[in-house]
């Protein structure tokens, strides 16, 4: 066992030194791998944040009931009547004055509100249905529209459904592009090691002549594939961190417009380690398939 570990340590170290001996050519390969890995890592980061947004904003279906012009006392009484319905859990009455005050507090609306001579907002009752079933909520909305006090009813979960559709699209694109780019990483490493095996054909023939086994000859190429993949993954991790810093300012500005304190979440340490592990495994498999295939075709003369 000690001899086995010693041999692996020696061959792994030699493979690393061979990479460092040709920094320019290997740097180009590492950068190609890094940018191929950075895109799926960045897409994963964005998908993670989209999922976080949808989970944060998920809420029970709410119905916004816009009332016809009636006296404030009648509007308040109607809100209390709705709260007593069996299909309704809560009913919150919002007067036109309260609605205008809340609108004035939203960034960007202060000047527009100040230009209004009269309050154009209607009285509103925000309802939380007792059932989350779509059919039951739709039936409640139809019942509300049939009352004389109601002008319009809107289901506030519509935008959540659109947000869920966006989440599904982002996740699908992440999986598709990640699969394609990881395949590109596999091909880059495989082609690099294939060329390396061909360029060292005479050396491999001599090693076979003196009795070296195929596994012994193959092992340095496996380490080379792993080192290349890990180096590319480390650079890709750094690129993803830079991307998160660049995008965080734009996300913060957008969140401010919606009165939210949401900030972009970068890759965690665990996610970065998973990136390294997956990349190393891809490098190992690519080296195993590419180098072993061409090595079998090389025979001593």
N, C-alpha and C positions, 0 to 999 in steps of 0.2 A: 504493500500500500504506500509506503514511504517513497519507493522508487517510482510508482505510478504518479504520485503527486509531484515529485521532482521533475519528471519528464514533461508533465503538463505545464508546470511553472516555467520551465526552460523554453518550451516551444511557444507558449503564450507571450512570454517576454520578448523572445526573438521576433515574433510576428509584429509586436508593437514597435520594436526598434526598426524593423524594416519599413514600417509605415513612416516613421519619423525621418528615415534616411532620404525619402523622396517627398518633401513637404508640399511642393507646389502642385504636383499632379494629384496627390491624395487630398489636398485642400479643395481642389475643384470637385472631386467626387464627394467629399464630405458636405460641401455647400449644396450640391445637387440633392443629396439625401436630406439635408436640413430643411430646405425649402419645400421638398416633397412631403416632409413630415409636419412642417409648420402649418400648412393649410388645414389638414384635418384636425390638428390640435386647436387651431384658432376657431374652426367651425364647432368643435366640441365645446369650447369655452362659451361661444355665443349661444349654442343650444342649451347649455346648462343655465345660463342666465335667463333665457326665454322661459324655460320651465319654472325657474324661481319666480319670475314675474307672474306667470299664470297661477301658480300655487298661492302667491301672496294675495292676488286679487280675486281668487275664487270666493264667491259669496252665494247665499241662497237667492233663488229667483226673486226679484222685486218688481212690483208693478208701480209705475208712476202714473197717477191719475190726475189729469189736468181738468179743473172744474170750469164750468160756465160762469160768466159774471154773476155773482150772487153776493149778498151781504156777508161780511166776515163772520157774523154770529151764525148764519145759516151754514157757511162753509165749515166752521168748527164743529157744529152739530152733526153735519154729514160725516166728517171724519170720525166722530165718536160712534155714529151708527155703523160705519164700516168696520171699526174695531170689534164690534159685537157680532159680526158675521162669523159663522162656523168655519168658513173657508179661509179666514184671515187670522194670522197670528198677532201681528202688530200693525198699527196704522199711525203714521206720524203726519200731522198737519203742518204745512209750511205756508205761511201767509205771503202775499206779494211783497210786503215790506221786508220780511225776513229773507226771501229769495233774492231781492235786490241787494241787500246787505252782503249776503254770501257771494254774489256775483262781483261786487265791488272789491272783495278781498282777494279775488283771483288776479294774479299778476297779468297785466296787459289790458285789463278791462276797466281800470279806474277812470281813465280819460273818457272812454266811450260812455260809461254810466253817467258821468258828470254832464254830458251833453244832452241827456234825456230830460224833456220837460215833464213828462208824466211817467208813471211806472207802468210799463207794458206787460209785466209778468202776471200770469194768472195764479190763483190759489192752487196749491198742489197737495195731494195726499199720497205719501209713499207707503205702499202696502207690502208686507211680507206674507206670502201665502202659507197656509198650514201644510200644504203638500208640495213636494218637489216634482211631482209627476207633470210632464209637459202637457198632457191632455187636461189635467185638472186646472193648471194655471191658465191655459187657453180658454177653458170654460168660464173661469172666474173673470177673465178680461172681457169676454162676451157679455156676461151678466152686468158688469160695470158699465159697459157702453150703452146698455139698454136703459139706464137710469137717466132721468132728466137733468140731473146736476152735472153729469160728466160730459166734457167736450171731447176728450181724447184719452186713450190708455196706451201706454208704452211698456213693453217688457224689457227690463233693464239687463236681462241676461243675453240679449242678442249680441252685444259687443263681446261678451265672454265667449260665445260660440265662434265668433270671428277670430278672437285671440287664440282659441284652441286650434282652429284650422291653421293659423300661422305657425303655431307650435309644431303641429304635425308635419307641415311642409319643411320647417327648418330641420327637424329630426331626420326626415327622409333624405334631404339634401346632404346632411352630415354623414349619414351611413353610405350613401352612394359615392360621394367624393372621397370619403375616407377609404373605402374599398379600392377605388381606382388608384389613388395615390399610394396606398400601401403596396399595391401590386407594382407600381412604378419603382418603389424602393426595392422590392424583391428583384426586379429585372436589372436595376442599376448595379446592385451588389453581385448578382449572378454573372452579368456580363463582364464586370471588372475582374472577377476571379477567373472567369473563363480565359480572358486575355492574359492574365498573370500565369495561369497554368501553361498556356501555349508558349509564352515567352521563356518559360523555364523547362521546356521539354527535355533538353539535353541533361540538365541537372537531375530531373526525375528519372531519366533512363539510367544514369550512373547509380543513383540510390537503389534502384531496383536490381541492378547488377550485383551490388554488394549485399543484397539480401533484405533491404528495408521493406516492410510490409506496406500495403496500400493505406491502412489506417494511420500508420506512423507518418507517411508522406502527406496524407490529407489533413492531419490535425493542424498544422500551421495555417492552412488556408481557411479552416473553420474559425480559428481565432482572428484571422484577418477580417473575415466577414463580420464577426461580432464587434471588433474594435471600430470598424467603419460605421456600423449601424449605431453603436453607442455614441460615437463622436457626433454623428448627424443628429441624433436625438437630443443631445445636450445643447447643440446650437439651436435646434428647433425650439427647445424649451425657452431659451433666452429670447428668441424671436417672438414667441408667443407672449412672454412677459412684456416686451416692448410694445407689441400690438395692444395689449390690455391697457397699458399706460396711455397710449395715444387715443384709444377709443373711449377711455373712461371720462375724459373731459367732455366729449360730445354727448355721452350718455347722461352725465350729470346735468348738462345744460338742458337736454330734452326732459329729464325727470323734473327739473325745476319748473318747467312750463306746465307740468301736470301736478304741481305742488307735492312732489314726492321726493323722498331722500334716497331713492334707489341708487346704488353704485355698482359698477361692473365688477364681478368677482373673477379674479384670475385663476389659473390652475393651482390647485393645492399641491402640497408636497406629495401626498399619496398619488394624485393623478399624474404628477411628473414622474414618479417612480414607475407607475404603470406604463407610461410612454417609453421609458428606458427599457423595461422588461419586454414589451411587445416588439420594440425595434431590435433588441438583441436577438430575440427568437427568430424574427424575420431574417436577420443577417445570418444566423446559424443555418436556417433551412435553405436559404439561397446559396450559401457557400457549399453546403452538403450536396445539393442537387447538381449545381453547375460544375464544381470542381471534381466531384467523384465521377461524373459521367465522362468528362474529357480525360481524366487520369486513367480510367480503364482502357482507353484507346491507345495509351502510350505504353509501348513495350520495349524492353532493352534490345539493342541490335547486336 
